Amino acid sequence: MIASVLIVAFLLGNRHAASALETPVPAWLGRVSYSLYLIHLPILTAAIHGLGPVLPLWAIMAIAVPTALIAAELFYRAVEAPSMRLGKRLTRRRIVPAAATGV
């Protein structure tokens, strides 16, 4: 937690470092971060159990990390983004004319 606070404080005080987070790769990682959070552990666990007997750990990681990143993008497009759109549509405030409310 302390490290997170120090990183945020550093970024708030340094415009150049903060602008680095607005480049395409960090922006993409921020966009798919929740999907990556949800999907990385099942992929990593399956890779270790499935490939552990035949590959060293570094090779499993070399396969699992890109697989998790690709799966996170797919999960974002197929589940997360449509869910966010649906949530916005369902919670959109409807403006009712005063004549219709009887006021």
C-alpha beads as a LAMMPS data file, in Angstrom:
LAMMPS data file: protein, C-alpha beads

103 atoms
102 bonds

1 atom types
1 bond types

-500.0 500.0 xlo xhi
-500.0 500.0 ylo yhi
-500.0 500.0 zlo zhi

Masses

1 110.0

Atoms # bond

1 1 1 0.000 0.000 0.000
2 1 1 2.809 2.399 0.840
3 1 1 4.478 1.701 -2.504
4 1 1 1.214 2.482 -4.309
5 1 1 0.896 5.802 -2.484
6 1 1 4.495 6.688 -3.324
7 1 1 3.992 5.821 -7.005
8 1 1 0.854 7.965 -7.217
9 1 1 2.612 10.842 -5.424
10 1 1 5.540 10.562 -7.846
11 1 1 3.233 10.602 -10.853
12 1 1 1.286 13.591 -9.539
13 1 1 4.528 15.503 -9.099
14 1 1 6.124 14.539 -12.407
15 1 1 4.222 15.460 -15.586
16 1 1 6.668 13.597 -17.858
17 1 1 6.284 10.312 -15.936
18 1 1 2.506 10.719 -15.785
19 1 1 2.305 11.313 -19.541
20 1 1 4.080 7.977 -20.083
21 1 1 0.974 6.286 -18.678
22 1 1 -1.109 7.822 -21.466
23 1 1 0.770 5.971 -24.193
24 1 1 -1.075 3.144 -25.995
25 1 1 0.255 0.130 -24.058
26 1 1 -0.472 1.414 -20.515
27 1 1 -3.820 2.790 -21.711
28 1 1 -4.722 -0.620 -23.158
29 1 1 -3.608 -2.392 -19.976
30 1 1 -5.787 -0.024 -17.970
31 1 1 -8.754 -0.739 -20.204
32 1 1 -8.470 -4.532 -19.956
33 1 1 -7.107 -4.647 -16.388
34 1 1 -10.300 -5.990 -14.797
35 1 1 -10.657 -8.683 -17.460
36 1 1 -6.977 -9.545 -16.999
37 1 1 -7.500 -9.714 -13.240
38 1 1 -10.364 -12.170 -13.725
39 1 1 -8.753 -14.369 -16.373
40 1 1 -5.037 -14.553 -15.511
41 1 1 -5.234 -17.029 -12.633
42 1 1 -7.276 -19.720 -14.442
43 1 1 -4.954 -19.465 -17.448
44 1 1 -1.820 -19.581 -15.319
45 1 1 -3.132 -22.514 -13.265
46 1 1 -4.159 -24.474 -16.363
47 1 1 -0.803 -23.787 -18.015
48 1 1 1.173 -24.917 -14.973
49 1 1 -0.878 -28.075 -14.466
50 1 1 -1.094 -28.915 -18.152
51 1 1 2.423 -28.028 -19.229
52 1 1 4.326 -28.450 -15.944
53 1 1 5.383 -32.030 -16.598
54 1 1 6.861 -31.236 -20.020
55 1 1 8.117 -27.619 -19.912
56 1 1 10.215 -25.546 -17.529
57 1 1 8.492 -22.739 -15.641
58 1 1 10.042 -19.969 -17.766
59 1 1 8.575 -21.563 -20.918
60 1 1 5.177 -21.932 -19.289
61 1 1 5.260 -18.231 -18.351
62 1 1 6.300 -17.336 -21.903
63 1 1 3.138 -19.079 -23.092
64 1 1 0.765 -18.100 -20.258
65 1 1 1.440 -14.339 -20.187
66 1 1 0.623 -13.620 -23.857
67 1 1 -2.292 -16.048 -23.657
68 1 1 -3.702 -14.172 -20.637
69 1 1 -3.273 -10.811 -22.403
70 1 1 -5.077 -12.054 -25.515
71 1 1 -7.804 -13.680 -23.422
72 1 1 -8.244 -10.447 -21.440
73 1 1 -8.834 -8.487 -24.656
74 1 1 -11.338 -11.073 -25.876
75 1 1 -13.065 -11.156 -22.477
76 1 1 -13.219 -7.356 -22.453
77 1 1 -14.831 -7.260 -25.899
78 1 1 -17.239 -10.156 -25.331
79 1 1 -18.284 -9.633 -21.705
80 1 1 -17.044 -6.480 -20.010
81 1 1 -17.745 -3.832 -22.674
82 1 1 -21.249 -5.144 -23.522
83 1 1 -22.056 -5.311 -19.793
84 1 1 -20.945 -1.709 -19.301
85 1 1 -23.062 -0.584 -22.266
86 1 1 -26.075 -2.447 -20.912
87 1 1 -25.571 -0.961 -17.455
88 1 1 -25.410 2.552 -18.872
89 1 1 -28.522 1.952 -20.933
90 1 1 -30.455 0.560 -17.970
91 1 1 -29.463 3.358 -15.622
92 1 1 -29.915 6.241 -18.029
93 1 1 -32.258 8.796 -16.494
94 1 1 -35.372 9.308 -18.477
95 1 1 -36.678 12.865 -18.643
96 1 1 -40.433 12.880 -18.215
97 1 1 -42.310 15.999 -19.313
98 1 1 -43.991 17.844 -16.454
99 1 1 -47.427 17.494 -18.147
100 1 1 -47.097 13.707 -18.047
101 1 1 -46.390 13.650 -14.300
102 1 1 -49.460 15.684 -13.399
103 1 1 -47.428 18.320 -11.582

Bonds

1 1 1 2
2 1 2 3
3 1 3 4
4 1 4 5
5 1 5 6
6 1 6 7
7 1 7 8
8 1 8 9
9 1 9 10
10 1 10 11
11 1 11 12
12 1 12 13
13 1 13 14
14 1 14 15
15 1 15 16
16 1 16 17
17 1 17 18
18 1 18 19
19 1 19 20
20 1 20 21
21 1 21 22
22 1 22 23
23 1 23 24
24 1 24 25
25 1 25 26
26 1 26 27
27 1 27 28
28 1 28 29
29 1 29 30
30 1 30 31
31 1 31 32
32 1 32 33
33 1 33 34
34 1 34 35
35 1 35 36
36 1 36 37
37 1 37 38
38 1 38 39
39 1 39 40
40 1 40 41
41 1 41 42
42 1 42 43
43 1 43 44
44 1 44 45
45 1 45 46
46 1 46 47
47 1 47 48
48 1 48 49
49 1 49 50
50 1 50 51
51 1 51 52
52 1 52 53
53 1 53 54
54 1 54 55
55 1 55 56
56 1 56 57
57 1 57 58
58 1 58 59
59 1 59 60
60 1 60 61
61 1 61 62
62 1 62 63
63 1 63 64
64 1 64 65
65 1 65 66
66 1 66 67
67 1 67 68
68 1 68 69
69 1 69 70
70 1 70 71
71 1 71 72
72 1 72 73
73 1 73 74
74 1 74 75
75 1 75 76
76 1 76 77
77 1 77 78
78 1 78 79
79 1 79 80
80 1 80 81
81 1 81 82
82 1 82 83
83 1 83 84
84 1 84 85
85 1 85 86
86 1 86 87
87 1 87 88
88 1 88 89
89 1 89 90
90 1 90 91
91 1 91 92
92 1 92 93
93 1 93 94
94 1 94 95
95 1 95 96
96 1 96 97
97 1 97 98
98 1 98 99
99 1 99 100
100 1 100 101
101 1 101 102
102 1 102 103
